[in-house]
Amino acid sequence: MKVNMKIANNVERKVLRNIKNKEEQVLEEFEKTEDLFQRFWFRFFLVICFVIAMAFLEATVVVYLREMYALRYIIPENAELALKLPYFSLIKHPLTVVPSLKILIIELFREAATMVMLLGFAFLVGRKWRERLAVFLVSFALWDIFYYIFLNLLIGWPPSLATMDILFLIPLPWLAPVWLPVTISLGMIVTAFFLFREQLRIDHQKIK
């Protein structure tokens, strides 16, 4: 009887030891995964993947709207302008650009939803205000650039960087050549790089 009890105790200890080892392994794997997600370059890679996917989705939505509603932004030559700058203008009356009120409302809400998604994404990914701003800038910039790239691949538009485009409809239609938002986006990427570098420097000093 004592022998059986001893064997049972040994088996129980082995089982408990195995369970403890398994728990330690799971915890170790979890800590490795958590550490990976905390690494800057891995999170930055996830940001790029998300933004490129979002740009493709946005481009396909525009393609579908164009096909379903024969949607073409009309850029009138003598439109009344609310603001005129070199290479940039604000058109005073949105319905001169998008004649259909229904489509205009859809487009306004689509653009607003895009901004909400980018801002929300930056807030969730960034840990400090500087990092959140950097994430928003790089997300917006890459989204904008890849949006034009995907449109060109899908429907061959824009044919060149000099092509005039309605950039946004909020609060009024923005009119400019494609190269202008692309150039601004590149500047946003550079600004985001310096913000990221500054945040990494601050975090490194805190660790020391």
N, C-alpha and C positions, 0 to 999 in steps of 0.2 A: 504493500500500500504506500509506504514511504517512498519507494522507488518510483511508483507511478506519479505521485505528487511532485517529486523532484523533476521528473521528465516534463510534466505539465508546466511547472514553473519555468523550466529552461525554454520550452517552446513559447510560452507567453512572453518571456523576456526577449527572445529572438524576434517575435512578431512586433512587439513594441519598438524594438531597435530598428527594424525595417521601416516601420511607419514613420519613426522620427527621421530616419535618413531620407525617406521620400519627401517628407515635409521640408527638410532642409534643402533638398535639391529643387523642389518647386519654388521655395522662397528665393533661392539663389538665381534661378532662371528669371523669376519675376523682377528681381533687383537689376539683373543684366538688361532686361527689356526696358525697364523704367529708365535706366541710365542711358540706353540707346536713344529713347525718345527725348531725353533732356539734352542730348548732344546737339549743338547748334547746326552743324552741317546736315545732319539727318532731318531735323525739323525744316531746314531751308529747302531740302530736296522735296519734302512733302508739300511745302508751299508751292513750289514750281509745278509739281504734278497736278495739284488741285487747280491752279490758275490756268494751265494749258487746257485741261479738260473742260473748265468753265468757258474758256474762249471758244473752244470747238462747239460746245452746246449753244452758246450765244450766236455763233455764226450760222449754225443749222436752223435756229429759230428764225433768223432774218431771212434765210433762203426759203423756208416754208411760208413765211408771211408774204414774201415776194411772189411765190408761185400761187398761193391760195387766193390772194387778194389783188394780184397784179400790182403789188405795191412798188412804186418808184418815187423816191423823194424828188419833188420838182424844185429845181433851183432857178427861180425867176431872175431874169437879167436886171430888171428894174424894180426889184422888191424894196419896199420901204424898210429902212434899217433903223434899229434902235441904237446901234453902236457900230462904228466902222473904224478899224485899225488896219495897219499893214498886214495883209494875209489873213485877216480875221474879221468877221462881222457877226452881229446879232440881228436876225431878221425879226421885224416887229410883229408880224402876224403869222402865227404858226400854221394856220389853215391855208396859207399860200404855198406852204411846203408840203403838207399832208392834207389834201383836200377833204378827206373823209374824217369827220369828227370821231367816229367810232374807232378807226385805226389810230388816230392821234391819241385818244385816251389810252388805248392798249399800249402804244409805244411809250407814253409817259410813265405808266405804271411799270412797264418792263424795265425801263432805265432806272426808276427808283428802286425796284427790287434788286437790280444788279448792284447798286451802291450799298444797299442794306446787307447783301450777302458779303461783299468785300469788307465792309466795316466790321460786321459780326465775326467774320473769319479772322481778321487782324486782332480783334479783341480776345478771341479764344486762344489764338496761337501765341501772341506776345505775352510776356510776363510783366514787363515794365512799360511805361507810357512810350519811352523812346523806341523800344522794340516793336510795340504795337504800331507806331507811326511808320517805322521802317517796313514792317510786313504789309501795311496798307499800300504804301508807295510802290513797293516792288510788285505786289499783287496787281494793282491797278495798271502799272506800266506793262507788265508781261501780258496781262489780259488784253490790253489795247493792241499791242503789237501782234500777238498771235491771232487776235480776232481778224485783223486785216490779212494776215497770212492765210488763214483758213478760208476766208471769203474768196481770196484770189485762187486758191486751189480748187474750191468747189464750183465757183461760177465765173472765174476769170476777172473778178472785180476786186480792187481797183486796178485798171491797166497800168497805172504808173503812180509814183508818189506825188506827182503834180496834179492828180485828179482832185477836183473839188468834192467835198463831202459835207453832209450835215452830221456834225460830230455828236451833238446832244440836242434834245428838245427842251431840256429843263435849264433855266426858266423860260428861255426863248431859243429858237433854233440857232445853233452855232454853225457858221459856215467858214470853212478853211480848207486848204489843200491837205492831202493825207500826210505829207511830210511833216507838217506842223505838230500834230499830236504824237507822231512817232518820235520826233526830236524831243518833245517835252517828256515823253515816256522814258527815253534814254537818260535824260537829266534826273528823272525821279529814281531810276535804278542807281545812278551814281550817288545821289543823296542818301538813299536807303543803305548803300554800302558803308558810307561814313557813319551813319547812325548805328548800324550793326557793329561796326568796329569799335565805336565808342562804348557801346553797351558791353561788349566782350571785355574791353579793357577795365571797365568798372567792376564787372563780376570777378575778373582775375585778381584785382587788388583786394576785394573783399575776402577771397579765399586765402590770400597771403596773410 
